[in-house]
Amino acid sequence: MAFDTTIPLQECTDAFTQSIIDDIPRPLFLLDQEMRILALNPAASRLFALPTTDALHQPYHLLFVTDGETNSKITEARQCWQTLAETRTGRRFTAEVTCSPLAYKTLRRYLLQVCDLDESAQESTLSSGAQTHVDLMLDAISDAVITADANGTVTFANQAACRLFGQSEQTLRGRLLNEVLVFHQPQHNERFEADSYKVLHSGGAVGLDDTAELLRSRNDAVPVDGKLVALEDAKGRVTGCAAVIRDVSAERRMQAVLSFRATHDELTGLVNRREFERRLQEQVVRTTSTGQSSAMLMVDIDRFKLVNDNYGHLAGDLLLRQLTQIFLGQIRSSDTLARTSGDEFAILLPGCDRDRARSIGDNLRNASAGFRLTWDNDQIAVDISVSVVIIDDHMRSTGDVVIAADSAMLMAKEAGRNCVVVYEPEGHEEQRRRGEAMWVTRIRDALKKDSFRLYCQPIVPVEHQTNGRWSCEVLLRMVDDQGELVPPMTFIPTAERYDLMKLIDRWVIHAVTEQWRNQPALFESIEKCNINLSGQSLAQDGFLDFVLDRFNATGCPFELICFEITETAVVANMENAKRLIAELSARGCRFALDDFGSGLSSFGYLKHLRVDYLKIDGSFVRDMLDEPMDAAMVRAIADIGRTLGLETIAEYVENDAIIRELRGAGVDYVQGFGVQRPFPLSELGDYRPRLQSA
């Protein structure tokens, strides 16, 4: 067999199958975008006296004596030239080399055909079957390929083209290319006619308009992508053209889903925090220019943590979805309801005055008070606290509005919860200072008094044969004045808003490394200890030096720590992230890209970041049993991870059924309540992972 079986053929190219390439008598080499040999057929191996195993992954120009000239020939268009080649046995011969690009976009490969011109008989044999093999190869391509002669008449259509149009090749042949490729919009037809004329008369290649929709029938249009390429003979004369067309319907649907996910909360379908802040900013600007006041409401579910703790996250999720419907029933269609954190909602009320905003707040509270969630034969009652802020000339930025809402919410909590508090503009500065001081003081006191506690949650392998290779993620809790644990989403948003995350990150790193120095046996059973890093830490000068000092001072091994960085932190601090990863990776630390897949640019980050793990965003994992698109996203991320040599971790794993599905998808590790609830880091040494058998 001519191919290295450790390299899947589909990973090499979608254009050929192994049997087709092996069957072609002309010597062929398949090259990657770095011009390294991915595969060669038996004819090539015989011509150069070169065993397949010796050729794989070698630069192709080593086959030729005039390698500098040969390298300069590679372009994105089909090229043919002569050069001097040398076999493994030392025989030199004049070679005719033809290089053809096999794909475009994300996967680029080149097919190198070599003809020994010193062996005329061999040349004759190869030439006789060339067209037949080209047709076979084109039929194996997943994209639709239609070729036309110099007059624009269709001469060939591969199987993918026949499937795309639902017609036979015989039906397509003989028709004008412009009659076969008809687009939904007139401007696209006009552009394609002009482009085809240009390619047939001047050569080159032209890409299709990325908004074009191809008509397969009168009422059936599909979005397509592709290009039109001139076909040339050995003397460079244009003999026709080839249209390469790809149906991108599935990609467009996926793009729409990702776009929605980037601006909406997965659980409730509401606008998320990022999109809400964008709309709030627009409203603040509109208020400044028009003078028309609006309002914002912040809604917090009182003691929501108790629902999760007593009944589980599935009950908590159901509660959030049902409350969402109640809230929507109390607001206008022109209003915006958003879920901004775990148990917090926000509502934007354009053109709403103080009395109307207060009334809506009261309606929300009353409707929630009358609601009961039925779960395991229990009736679960909840209350909400509401803060109301009028957006007028006192509010000059979104920060002003959010701080005011936080201040009013604090007063609602201090008043015993289950109430509506309207922010008073007359006390604007006083309330702002009060709100800031209260949150900042509590966090700073916790840092000063060591009132934070380290918890952890295991990250365990899906496959049992990877025994011993499990890790844990360090989680943070705050202890309040009554000695009760405060969940992180209660104080983390405030820490992010007031630039305190860099202090919290340092506390966590200090605490973990000290724990290792004082009790290294605690970490003996795990492979990695994952620590989250915020964007504020990445942006801070001296943070890298602090991390290095902690490792050096405590003797904590770099190999023990895996830092998790979210997409948001990466976007804001790309250069700092790259530098930090490079410095710490060189010493043995690992890195995970957290919440992977939640943004539109997720896959683009992988080109610039040297990470070791992809943590699949939990919103895809949680509902993958019921949502085919979520399951498809999980599989896609697992596939890209394997292709890039990265391991994948699934979050929010709630039950054994999801674990089995993740095992089938090829995910490497799982984390969530279905594996183990978080527990104090000090108990790590007693924990042993257990997974349900496959």
C-alpha positions, -999 to +999 in steps of 0.1 A: +000+000+000+014+034-010-001+055+017+010+057+053-019+042+072-014+065+102-025+095+080-062+093+072-068+099+035-096+124+043-071+144+063-048+146+032-074+157+007-111+153+000-103+151-037-090+116-042-094+081-029-064+059-022-074+033-048-076+059-076-042+074-070-026+040-067-041+029-100-027+058-120+004+048-140+019+083-140+042+090-110+022+112-085+031+129-053+006+145-029+020+175-011+007+196+018+007+234+019+043+233+032+053+213+001+060+182+021+052+148+007+019+134+022+017+104-002+030+089-034+018+062-056+037+030-067+047+045-100+065+074-082+082+050-058+095+030-087+107+059-107+127+074-079+137+041-063+122+057-032+104+036-005+072+052+007+083+053+043+114+072+034+095+098+014+067+107+037+069+142+053+101+151+033+104+183+013+095+175-023+123+195-038+149+170-026+138+149-056+152+175-080+187+187-088+175+223-096+154+226-065+156+264-064+140+267-098+114+240-089+103+258-057+097+290-076+072+273-099+046+265-072+016+288-075-021+286-070-026+279-107-018+247-126+019+248-138+040+226-160+078+228-164+109+208-171+137+202-147+165+177-138+155+149-114+177+125-095+167+090-082+178+074-049+202+053-070+219+084-084+203+082-119+195+117-133+168+123-159+150+151-175+116+154-159+084+172-169+067+183-137+030+193-135+017+208-103-020+212-098-037+227-067-064+203-054-084+225-031-089+260-018-100+277+014-090+259+045-075+227+031-047+232+005-030+203-012-010+200-044-008+171-069+027+167-084+029+146-116+063+136-129+071+123-164+105+109-173+111+125-207+142+103-213+118+073-215+096+080-245+078+047-242+068+054-207+056+088-217+034+074-244+019+049-220+011+075-194-004+100-219-029+075-233-048+071-201-044+106-187-078+120-194-095+088-181-077+092-148-084+129-145-121+122-150-119+096-123-102+120-099-127+147-106-156+123-098-140+117-064-141+154-055-169+164-031-173+198-047-192+201-080-169+205-110-181+215-144-157+221-173-164+240-205-145+245-238-133+278-251-168+286-263-183+281-229-200+248-238-201+222-210-178+193-217-178+175-184-196+174-151-185+153-122-208+132-100-211+160-074-223+184-100-249+159-112-261+154-076-262+192-071-285+198-101-303+164-100-294+158-136-272+134-155-239+144-171-253+136-205-281+162-199-256+189-187-231+183-215-235+205-246-252+233-228-237+267-223-221+272-189-241+303-184-273+283-189-264+257-164-252+280-137-281+304-132-284+324-100-313+337-080-304+374-082-300+391-116-268+409-105-251+376-098-260+363-133-246+395-148-214+392-128-209+355-136-214+362-174-187+389-172-164+367-152-167+337-175-159+359-205-129+373-187-115+339-177-121+324-212-103+353-229-077+363-204-071+333-182-067+333-144-093+326-118-123+345-103-142+337-071-180+336-069-198+363-050-201+349-014-238+360-013-247+341-045-276+316-045-276+290-073-310+280-089-313+242-091-349+246-102-374+274-105-382+273-067-350+258-053-321+281-046-290+272-025-262+294-013-229+284-029-193+292-028-166+285-054-146+299-083-141+299-120-106+288-132-091+289-167-079+257-183-046+260-202-026+237-224+011+231-221+019+263-240-003+284-217-031+289-241-067+290-226-086+260-238-116+264-216-126+268-179-137+249-149-163+260-124-159+246-089-191+250-069-198+241-033-232+240-016-227+260+017-262+256+030-251+236+060-223+261+067-246+291+065-270+274+089-242+267+113-230+303+110-265+316+118-266+293+149-231+305+160-241+341+154-272+336+176-252+319+202-227+347+203-255+372+213-280+350+232-281+329+263-282+292+255-305+281+283-332+307+280-328+320+244-326+356+258-301+382+248-269+376+267-248+401+287-226+412+259-255+419+235-275+436+263-246+460+271-243+468+234-280+477+232-278+496+265-249+517+250-271+525+220-299+536+243-276+558+264-264+575+232-300+579+220-311+594+253-282+619+252-291+630+217-329+631+220-334+638+257-361+611+259-357+591+291-357+553+293-353+527+321-333+497+330-344+470+354-321+445+371-338+414+384-321+390+408-335+357+420-333+355+457-314+325+471-313+308+438-282+288+450-305+269+474-325+255+445-294+242+428-280+228+460-312+211+471-326+200+438-298+200+413-289+221+383-316+206+361-342+220+385-324+253+385-323+254+347-361+246+345-368+274+370-348+299+349-367+289+317-401+292+334-393+325+350-382+338+316-417+332+302-432+349+332-409+380+328-417+381+290-454+382+298-449+414+319-430+435+294-437+451+261-426+437+227-403+467+223-384+459+255-353+438+258-350+410+284-316+396+289-300+370+312-268+386+323-254+360+348-265+328+365-294+342+385-296+377+372-317+393+345-318+428+330-345+446+311-341+476+289-373+497+286-370+524+258-391+555+262-403+544+297-407+570+325-401+564+362-437+555+372-442+530+343-408+514+351-417+511+388-450+495+379-433+469+356-409+461+384-439+455+408-456+434+382-425+412+378-422+407+416-459+399+420-460+375+391-429+357+405-443+355+440-473+336+427-453+311+407-444+276+419-420+252+403-431+215+406-401+192+411-400+157+426-435+163+441-423+195+457-436+230+451-406+254+449-414+291+456-390+319+447-388+356+452-370+383+432-354+416+440-357+444+414-337+475+410-349+503+387-327+529+370-340+558+349-316+565+320-315+603+317-289+631+315-274+618+348-263+587+330-234+594+306-223+558+300-233+522+304-210+520+334-230+547+351-262+528+345-248+494+357-233+509+388-265+526+397-284+493+392-259+475+414-263+502+441-301+500+441-299+461+441-277+463+472-303+483+489-330+458+479-309+430+495-303+450+526-340+457+529-346+419+531-350+410+494-383+405+476-387+442+469-384+469+442-359+497+447-357+528+424-324+544+421-326+581+431-307+604+409-305+631+436-282+607+456-263+596+425-228+601+437-235+590+472-252+558+461-224+551+436-198+555+463-218+533+486-223+505+461-187+506+450-173+507+485-195+478+497-185+454+469-149+464+468-146+463+505-160+428+508-137+415+481-106+433+495-115+421+530-118+385+518-083+388+502-068+404+533-084+380+557-080+348+536-118+345+535-116+327+501-117+289+499-103+266+473-126+240+459-120+217+430-139+196+404-124+165+388-117+163+351-117+126+342-109+107+311-138+092+291-119+060+282-110+037+311-077+027+295-063+062+303-064+053+341-044+077+362-046+106+337-072+127+355-070+163+366-090+189+385-101+225+380-096+248+410-127+268+419-131+297+442-156+303+470-159+333+495-169+329+531-193+356+544-195+370+579-219+342+589-195+315+578-216+306+547-201+300+513-207+326+487-208+312+451-184+328+427-210+344+404-221+365+433-188+384+435-169+376+403-189+400+380-182+428+405-145+419+407-144+420+369-162+454+368-140+470+394-106+456+381-101+432+411-098+400+392-060+403+389-058+403+427-081+373+429-060+354+403-029+361+423-045+349+455-055+316+438-021+310+423-004+318+457-028+295+475-024+266+451+014+268+451+015+271+489-008+241+492+017+221+471+046+233+492+029+223+524+012+192+512+026+178+479+011+144+485-023+160+481-016+163+443+000+129+438-030+113+422-037+140+396-019+148+363-029+185+361-043+212+383-063+237+362-063+274+373-084+301+355-067+333+344-087+365+337-081+391+310-071+416+337-042+393+347-031+389+311-031+426+306-011+434+338+026+441+336+046+419+359+020+391+361+043+367+344+071+375+368+048+369+397+038+335+384+075+325+379+084+338+413+057+316+429+069+285+412+105+292+421+097+301+457+075+270+464+092+245+442+058+237+426+065+219+394+054+237+362+042+204+348+014+203+375-004+234+364-027+240+334-039+275+330-074+281+315-080+312+294-114+322+280-120+335+245-129+369+259-096+373+277-077+362+245-095+387+223-086+416+245-050+405+252-039+384+222-002+395+223+001+392+260-016+358+259+008+345+232+038+357+252+026+342+285+017+309+269+051+307+251+071+315+283+052+291+306+048+263+280+085+263+275+088+255+313+062+227+312+029+244+320-001+234+299-029+257+286-066+252+278-088+275+258-120+277+279-156+281+266-144+270+232-171+273+205-191+300+221-178+328+198-176+332+160-138+334+161-131+303+181-114+283+154-094+313+143-077+316+177-061+282+172-039+296+145-023+320+169-023+302+203-002+273+214-028+255+236-030+219+247-067+215+255-100+227+242-127+230+268-160+227+249-185+253+260-209+238+284-240+252+266-233+227+237-228+197+261-257+202+284-285+198+258-266+176+232-289+146+238-320+167+227-304+192+203-288+177+172-270+210+164-254+209+199-243+173+194-229+182+159-209+211+174-194+188+201-184+163+174-169+190+152-148+204+181-136+169+190-126+163+154-107+196+150-090+188+183-078+154+171-067+170+138-046+196+156-033+171+182-052+188+210-073+170+237-108+180+244-127+185+277-165+187+280-180+208+307-215+207+323-217+169+320-248+161+340-254+124+336-242+090+323-262+093+291-242+124+281-210+107+291-218+078+267-226+103+239-193+122+245-174+089+244-190+082+210-181+117+198-144+112+206-142+137+235-112+129+258-122+142+292-155+152+310-163+175+339-196+182+357-221+172+383-226+139+364-190+131+373-185+148+406-198+179+424-171+204+435-155+196+469-128+213+490-093+211+475-080+198+508-100+165+502-084+159+468-062+132+481-092+110+491-110+112+457-107+085+431-126+089+398-153+065+387-171+064+354-199+042+342-186+015+319-192+019+282 
